[in-house]
Amino acid sequence: MKNKSQSVVEFIENLHKFIVENPQFRKNTKNKNEAQVQTELRSILLHYLEKYYEKCGYKKAANKATKSFYWEGQEGQYKKKKEIVFGSKNYPDFIITEPYLIAIEYKQSASGSLVKTGFGQSIMHTLGSEFHYVYLLFHDEGKDKKIEKSIHNERETFIINKMWDDFNVYVKFI
């Protein structure tokens, strides 16, 4: 497992903050399927990378951002060969290749069972050694937000911390 430096922690935390505070980020996903929301997320993620590379002094920050980003279903191929684990390949929703190798998973549901699916996919990304870190963003679509509220429970807090500490999976609920 790749060690977490302060810079990678800041990068992922700032990425999350940039997404959820972005005016283009859809707060209500009830009438949108996951693929539609992911399409909207794609431009937000690219914008974050552009801003990051601008701060790093890149003259062609947009080009660098585009070269450092891949999304599932993108025309062309992700340049790294996909490894087979348990008879199948892992395909995250998005991949940031630089400055850190990060898989991004986005899930939305009012059901907690999809949280477990997201956790399983995310762990496979790091344990399979294809990615150093994973950012899992789960959009709670329930009216009462019981999934999002549950993160304050002792068991859920333990699990979320363990995901980050032991598996390099950064989990956030909205």
Backbone as numpy.savetxt, mean C-alpha at the origin, in Angstrom:
# Nx Ny Nz CAx CAy CAz Cx Cy Cz
14.27 -10.40 6.51 13.42 -9.23 6.51 14.32 -7.99 6.51
13.99 -7.05 5.68 14.75 -5.80 5.57 14.55 -4.95 6.83
15.64 -4.36 7.32 15.55 -3.47 8.48 14.82 -2.19 8.10
14.15 -1.61 9.08 13.42 -0.37 8.86 14.26 0.81 9.35
14.66 1.65 8.42 15.37 2.87 8.79 14.34 3.96 9.08
14.78 5.01 9.72 13.89 6.13 9.99 13.38 6.74 8.67
14.22 6.72 7.64 13.81 7.31 6.36 12.70 6.51 5.69
12.75 5.18 5.76 11.67 4.39 5.15 10.38 4.53 5.96
10.49 4.60 7.28 9.32 4.80 8.12 8.66 6.14 7.77
9.45 7.19 7.66 8.92 8.51 7.30 8.30 8.49 5.90
8.95 7.80 4.97 8.45 7.73 3.60 7.04 7.11 3.58
6.88 5.99 4.27 5.59 5.30 4.26 4.54 6.09 5.05
4.92 6.64 6.19 3.97 7.44 6.97 3.53 8.67 6.18
4.47 9.33 5.51 4.14 10.50 4.70 3.28 10.12 3.49
3.53 8.95 2.93 2.71 8.45 1.82 1.26 8.29 2.28
1.08 7.65 3.42 -0.28 7.45 3.94 -0.97 8.81 4.18
-0.26 9.70 4.83 -0.83 11.02 5.12 -1.18 11.76 3.83
-0.32 11.69 2.84 -0.55 12.34 1.55 -1.82 11.80 0.89
-2.01 10.49 0.97 -3.19 9.87 0.35 -4.46 10.33 1.04
-4.54 10.13 2.35 -5.81 10.39 3.05 -6.15 11.87 3.16
-5.15 12.74 3.06 -5.41 14.18 3.10 -5.59 14.79 1.73
-5.38 14.00 0.68 -5.50 14.51 -0.68 -6.97 14.75 -1.01
-7.29 15.93 -1.53 -8.70 16.23 -1.86 -9.28 15.30 -2.93
-8.42 14.66 -3.72 -8.91 13.74 -4.75 -9.17 12.34 -4.20
-8.75 12.09 -2.96 -8.97 10.77 -2.37 -10.44 10.62 -1.98
-11.07 9.60 -2.50 -12.49 9.36 -2.29 -12.73 8.85 -0.86
-13.54 9.57 -0.12 -13.86 9.18 1.26 -14.99 8.15 1.29
-15.95 8.31 0.38 -17.08 7.39 0.32 -16.93 6.51 -0.91
-16.69 5.23 -0.69 -16.46 4.31 -1.80 -17.64 3.37 -2.04
-18.76 3.64 -1.41 -19.93 2.75 -1.48 -20.32 2.34 -2.90
-20.35 3.28 -3.82 -20.81 2.97 -5.18 -19.67 2.75 -6.16
-18.47 2.56 -5.63 -17.30 2.33 -6.49 -16.69 0.99 -6.13
-16.31 0.24 -7.16 -15.64 -1.02 -6.85 -14.14 -0.76 -6.63
-13.45 -1.78 -6.15 -12.05 -1.63 -5.79 -11.19 -1.16 -6.98
-11.45 -1.69 -8.15 -10.67 -1.31 -9.33 -10.85 0.18 -9.65
-12.05 0.70 -9.49 -12.29 2.12 -9.75 -11.53 3.00 -8.75
-11.55 2.63 -7.49 -10.84 3.41 -6.48 -9.34 3.31 -6.71
-8.86 2.13 -7.08 -7.43 1.97 -7.36 -6.98 2.84 -8.53
-7.85 2.99 -9.52 -7.53 3.88 -10.65 -7.35 5.31 -10.15
-8.21 5.73 -9.24 -8.09 7.08 -8.67 -6.85 7.19 -7.79
-6.54 6.15 -7.06 -5.36 6.15 -6.19 -4.06 6.27 -6.99
-4.05 5.69 -8.17 -2.84 5.68 -9.00 -2.28 7.08 -9.20
-3.13 8.03 -9.53 -2.63 9.40 -9.78 -2.14 10.05 -8.48
-2.77 9.73 -7.36 -2.33 10.27 -6.07 -0.95 9.72 -5.71
-0.76 8.43 -5.92 0.54 7.80 -5.64 1.64 8.39 -6.51
1.35 8.55 -7.78 2.34 9.15 -8.68 2.67 10.58 -8.27
1.66 11.32 -7.87 1.87 12.70 -7.43 2.77 12.73 -6.19
2.54 11.82 -5.26 3.40 11.74 -4.07 4.86 11.49 -4.47
5.06 10.54 -5.37 6.43 10.23 -5.80 7.07 11.42 -6.51
6.31 12.11 -7.34 6.84 13.30 -8.02 7.31 14.33 -6.99
6.47 14.61 -6.01 6.83 15.58 -4.96 8.06 15.10 -4.17
8.11 13.82 -3.89 9.26 13.26 -3.17 10.54 13.48 -3.97
10.51 13.15 -5.25 11.71 13.30 -6.08 12.07 14.76 -6.34
11.08 15.64 -6.39 11.37 17.08 -6.49 12.16 17.54 -5.27
11.73 17.11 -4.07 12.44 17.47 -2.84 13.85 16.90 -2.81
14.04 15.76 -3.49 15.37 15.14 -3.55 16.27 15.81 -4.59
15.71 16.75 -5.36 16.51 17.50 -6.32 16.52 16.96 -7.74
15.66 16.03 -8.05 15.62 15.51 -9.42 15.03 16.56 -10.35
15.72 16.81 -11.48 15.24 17.79 -12.45 14.04 17.26 -13.22
14.02 15.97 -13.44 12.90 15.33 -14.13 12.18 14.41 -13.15
11.61 15.02 -12.14 10.96 14.27 -11.06 9.79 13.43 -11.57
9.03 13.95 -12.52 7.89 13.20 -13.05 8.36 11.93 -13.76
9.46 12.04 -14.52 10.01 10.86 -15.19 10.50 9.83 -14.19
11.20 10.31 -13.16 11.71 9.41 -12.12 10.56 8.73 -11.40
9.50 9.47 -11.10 8.34 8.90 -10.43 7.71 7.80 -11.29
7.53 8.08 -12.56 6.93 7.12 -13.48 7.77 5.85 -13.57
9.08 6.00 -13.63 9.98 4.83 -13.72 10.03 4.04 -12.41
9.66 4.66 -11.31 9.73 4.02 -9.99 8.38 3.45 -9.54
7.42 3.42 -10.43 6.06 3.06 -10.04 5.45 2.09 -11.05
4.73 1.11 -10.53 4.04 0.13 -11.37 2.69 -0.17 -10.73
1.68 -0.41 -11.54 0.39 -0.81 -11.01 -0.08 -2.07 -11.71
-0.88 -2.83 -10.99 -1.40 -4.08 -11.52 -2.21 -3.78 -12.77
-1.90 -4.48 -13.83 -2.61 -4.29 -15.08 -2.00 -3.22 -15.98
-0.88 -2.65 -15.56 -0.23 -1.62 -16.36 0.23 -2.21 -17.68
0.13 -1.41 -18.73 0.64 -1.83 -20.02 2.12 -2.10 -19.90
2.59 -3.16 -20.51 4.00 -3.52 -20.36 4.15 -4.44 -19.16
5.36 -4.66 -18.77 5.65 -5.62 -17.72 6.41 -4.97 -16.58
6.17 -5.47 -15.37 7.02 -5.12 -14.24 8.34 -5.79 -14.52
9.43 -5.02 -14.48 10.71 -5.52 -14.97 11.31 -6.67 -14.18
10.91 -6.83 -12.93 11.45 -7.90 -12.12 10.62 -9.17 -12.34
11.29 -10.31 -12.52 10.59 -11.58 -12.73 9.80 -11.96 -11.49
8.54 -12.31 -11.67 7.67 -12.70 -10.55 8.00 -14.14 -10.16
8.19 -14.34 -8.87 8.48 -15.67 -8.34 7.17 -16.39 -8.02
7.20 -17.70 -8.14 6.03 -18.51 -7.81 6.17 -18.99 -6.37
5.14 -18.73 -5.58 5.08 -19.16 -4.18 3.75 -19.89 -4.00
3.80 -21.12 -3.51 2.60 -21.95 -3.36 1.82 -22.06 -4.66
2.54 -22.17 -5.75 1.91 -22.40 -7.05 1.34 -21.18 -7.73
1.54 -19.99 -7.17 1.03 -18.79 -7.84 1.97 -17.61 -7.61
1.77 -16.57 -8.40 2.59 -15.37 -8.30 1.85 -14.31 -7.48
2.63 -13.51 -6.77 2.05 -12.41 -5.99 1.99 -11.15 -6.84
0.82 -10.55 -6.92 0.64 -9.32 -7.67 0.02 -8.26 -6.76
0.84 -7.37 -6.22 0.25 -6.28 -5.43 -0.49 -5.31 -6.35
-1.33 -4.49 -5.75 -2.07 -3.51 -6.53 -1.14 -2.47 -7.14
-0.15 -2.05 -6.36 0.83 -1.06 -6.81 2.21 -1.47 -6.30
3.23 -1.02 -7.01 4.61 -1.26 -6.59 5.40 0.03 -6.72
6.08 0.38 -5.64 7.07 1.45 -5.70 8.42 0.75 -5.67
9.23 1.00 -6.68 10.53 0.32 -6.77 11.67 1.13 -6.18
11.51 2.44 -6.16 12.52 3.34 -5.59 11.81 4.50 -4.93
12.28 4.99 -3.86 13.56 4.75 -3.21 13.57 3.48 -2.37
12.40 2.88 -2.16 12.29 1.64 -1.40 11.39 0.69 -2.18
11.61 -0.59 -2.00 10.80 -1.59 -2.70 9.56 -1.89 -1.85
8.45 -1.27 -2.25 7.22 -1.31 -1.46 6.06 -1.83 -2.32
5.39 -2.87 -1.81 4.14 -3.32 -2.42 3.01 -2.57 -1.72
2.01 -2.19 -2.48 0.86 -1.48 -1.90 -0.39 -2.28 -2.21
-1.14 -2.58 -1.15 -2.43 -3.27 -1.29 -3.52 -2.33 -0.81
-4.61 -2.27 -1.57 -5.78 -1.48 -1.20 -6.97 -2.43 -1.14
-7.70 -2.37 -0.04 -8.91 -3.18 0.12 -10.01 -2.28 0.63
-11.25 -2.62 0.28 -12.41 -1.88 0.77 -13.54 -2.87 1.01
-14.20 -2.72 2.15 -15.31 -3.60 2.47 -15.92 -3.19 3.80
-17.11 -3.65 4.04 -17.73 -3.50 5.35 -17.51 -4.78 6.16
-16.85 -5.75 5.54 -16.62 -7.05 6.16 -15.17 -7.19 6.63
-15.01 -7.67 7.84 -13.68 -7.89 8.39 -12.94 -9.03 7.72
-13.65 -9.90 7.01 -12.96 -11.03 6.37 -11.99 -10.54 5.29
-12.29 -9.42 4.66 -11.38 -8.89 3.65 -10.12 -8.30 4.29
-10.20 -7.90 5.54 -9.00 -7.44 6.27 -8.02 -8.60 6.32
-8.52 -9.78 6.65 -7.66 -10.96 6.76 -7.04 -11.31 5.41
-7.81 -11.16 4.35 -7.28 -11.41 3.01 -6.13 -10.44 2.72
-6.34 -9.17 3.05 -5.29 -8.17 2.84 -4.04 -8.47 3.65
-4.24 -8.91 4.90 -3.10 -9.28 5.75 -2.33 -10.43 5.12
-3.06 -11.45 4.67 -2.40 -12.62 4.08 -1.62 -12.26 2.83
-2.22 -11.49 1.95 -1.52 -11.06 0.73 -0.27 -10.27 1.08
-0.41 -9.37 2.03 0.70 -8.49 2.41 1.86 -9.29 2.99
1.56 -10.23 3.86 2.62 -11.05 4.44 3.33 -11.86 3.36
2.59 -12.37 2.39 3.21 -13.14 1.31 4.17 -12.28 0.50
3.88 -10.99 0.37 4.77 -10.11 -0.39 6.14 -10.00 0.27
6.17 -9.89 1.61 7.47 -9.75 2.28 8.10 -11.10 2.59
7.32 -12.06 3.03 7.91 -13.38 3.33 8.41 -14.08 2.08
7.77 -13.80 0.95 8.22 -14.36 -0.32 9.46 -13.66 -0.86
9.93 -12.65 -0.15 11.18 -11.90 -0.45 11.13 -11.08 -1.73
9.95 -10.84 -2.27 9.87 -10.01 -3.47 9.85 -8.52 -3.14
9.36 -8.19 -1.93 9.24 -6.80 -1.53 9.79 -6.64 -0.12
10.37 -5.48 0.13 10.93 -5.22 1.46 9.87 -4.76 2.44
8.89 -4.01 1.93 7.85 -3.43 2.77 6.52 -3.51 2.04
5.44 -3.47 2.82 4.09 -3.42 2.26 3.31 -2.35 3.00
2.55 -1.58 2.24 1.61 -0.62 2.80 0.22 -1.14 2.45
-0.55 -1.51 3.47 -1.91 -2.00 3.30 -2.87 -0.94 3.79
-3.69 -0.45 2.88 -4.70 0.56 3.21 -6.06 -0.10 3.09
-6.79 -0.12 4.21 -8.12 -0.73 4.22 -9.16 0.34 4.46
-10.12 0.41 3.54 -11.20 1.39 3.59 -12.43 0.71 4.19
-12.79 1.07 5.41 -13.96 0.50 6.09 -15.21 1.16 5.53
-16.02 0.38 4.83 -17.24 0.90 4.21 -18.48 0.76 5.09
-18.31 0.20 6.27 -19.45 0.03 7.16 -19.96 1.36 7.69
-21.28 1.47 7.86 -21.86 2.71 8.37 -21.36 3.03 9.77
-21.19 2.01 10.58 -20.75 2.23 11.96 -19.23 2.22 12.11
-18.50 1.95 11.02 -17.02 1.94 11.01 -16.46 1.01 12.09
-17.11 -0.15 12.28 -16.68 -1.07 13.34 -15.27 -1.63 13.09
-14.89 -1.79 11.83 -13.54 -2.30 11.54 -12.50 -1.25 11.93
-12.72 -0.03 11.47 -11.78 1.05 11.80 -11.71 1.28 13.31
-12.85 1.25 13.98 -12.87 1.46 15.43 -12.17 0.33 16.18
-12.18 -0.86 15.61 -11.61 -2.03 16.30 -10.10 -1.93 16.48
-9.45 -1.06 15.73 -7.98 -0.98 15.83 -7.52 -0.49 17.20
-8.45 0.01 18.00 -8.10 0.47 19.34 -8.23 -0.64 20.38
-8.76 -1.78 19.96 -8.85 -2.93 20.86 -7.46 -3.54 21.05
-7.26 -4.15 22.19 -5.94 -4.71 22.53 -5.47 -5.75 21.50
-6.33 -6.67 21.12 -5.94 -7.73 20.18 -5.58 -7.16 18.81
-6.41 -6.25 18.30 -6.16 -5.67 16.99 -4.89 -4.81 17.00
-4.68 -4.07 18.06 -3.46 -3.27 18.18 -2.24 -4.17 18.16
-2.31 -5.28 18.88 -1.21 -6.24 18.90 -0.92 -6.76 17.50
-1.98 -7.14 16.77 -1.81 -7.70 15.42 -1.21 -6.67 14.47
-1.73 -5.45 14.51 -1.22 -4.40 13.62 0.26 -4.11 13.91
0.61 -4.04 15.18 2.01 -3.81 15.56 2.90 -4.98 15.13
2.41 -6.19 15.30 3.17 -7.37 14.90 3.38 -7.40 13.38
2.36 -7.01 12.64 2.49 -6.95 11.17 3.66 -6.05 10.77
3.78 -4.90 11.42 4.85 -3.95 11.09 6.19 -4.43 11.65
6.18 -4.83 12.91 7.44 -5.22 13.56 8.05 -6.48 12.98
7.24 -7.48 12.70 7.76 -8.78 12.27 7.71 -9.03 10.77
6.81 -8.35 10.06 6.63 -8.65 8.64 6.78 -7.44 7.72
7.11 -6.27 8.28 7.27 -5.04 7.49 6.01 -4.65 6.72
4.87 -4.92 7.32 3.58 -4.57 6.71 2.98 -3.42 7.52
2.88 -2.26 6.90 2.33 -1.06 7.50 0.84 -1.03 7.20
0.01 -1.16 8.22 -1.43 -1.30 8.05 -2.13 -0.04 8.54
-3.02 0.48 7.70 -3.83 1.65 8.08 -5.28 1.42 7.65
-6.18 1.89 8.51 -7.62 1.78 8.26 -8.21 3.18 8.17
-9.14 3.35 7.25 -9.87 4.60 7.14 -11.34 4.31 6.97
